[in-house]
Amino acid sequence: MAVVLTLRWAGVTPEQYDAMLDTVGWEQRVPDGLVLHVAWFEPGVMHVTDVWDAEGDFQRFFAERLAPAVQEVGLAGQPDVRFAPVHRRFVAPGAGGGA
């Protein structure tokens, strides 16, 4: 079952996020099950919303690729992560990736 992941992580900067992106390379080597990833920042807080085919797909990605990058980049603290089942998904025609 598809899930929405919401994540809030205090203390993570855009520079740290970019370093993690460079280390993990999820845009070049898309993790199995990842449908959508959006990240944004408020002062002192990183927010992420993802859609995954299944929660287990994210858990695998985290264990195999993301957790080592978090350590390498030196992110402090722990994120608040929540999952909810997707009720409906719509992707606008012509929507694509990239910043």
N, C-alpha and C positions, 0 to 999 in steps of 0.2 A: 504494500500500500504506500502510495506517495505521501511524503511528509514535508511540512514547512519547518525549517529550523530558524529560530530567532536567537541571536547571540548579542549580548551586551558585555563589553570588556573594558572596565575602567583602567586608565593609565596607558593604553596602547595608542601610539602616535601614528599618523599617516606614514611617516618614514619607516617605522617598525613594520607596519603592514606591508609596505612596498618591498622591504627586505625579505619578509616572509614569502611574498609572492615570487620574488626572484629565486629564492631557495627551493620552494616547492614546485614552481612552474605549472600550476594547475590550469593556466590558460593554454599552455603548449601541450601538456599531457593531461587532458581532462580526466578526472577521476570517474571510474565506473559509477553510474547512477546519478551523477550531478546533472541537474536540469537547468538551474539558474543560480547565479550568485550576484548579490548586490552588497556593497559596503559603503558606509558613510560615517562621518565623524561629527560629534559635537565637542565642545571644549572638554578635553580630558577623557573622552569616551569613544570607543569604536563600536559601531553597530553593524551587524551582518544579518541579511535575510537570504536563505537558500531554499531551493526546492530540490529534494532528492527522491529518487524512485522508491527508496526504502531507508528507514533509519539505520539499518545494518550497513548500507553502502557508505553513509557518513562515518559510522564507527570504524569501519575498515580503513577508510581514507585517513581518519584521524590517527589511528594506531600506526599505520605503515608510513605515512608521509608527513602529516601535519605536526604531530607531537615532536618528532625530531627537529623540525624547523623552528618550532616554538622555543625549544631549548637552545638551539643554535643562535637564534636572534636575541634570546634573553628576555622574553616577555615575562613580566612579573604578574603575580596574582592569578586568579582563576576567572574564567568567563562565566556569566550566567547564561546557560544554554537551555532552550526549551524546544520541544517537538510537538507538533499538532498534525493530525491527519489532514490531508488536502481534501477539501470539499469539491472544488472545481478549479480547473486551470485553463486559462486562456492566454495565448500568446498573440499579440497583435501582428497582423501580416507585415512582413518586412522588418520585424524586430531582429536585431543582431547583437553580437557581442561587442566588446571593446568599451573603452572609457567614454 
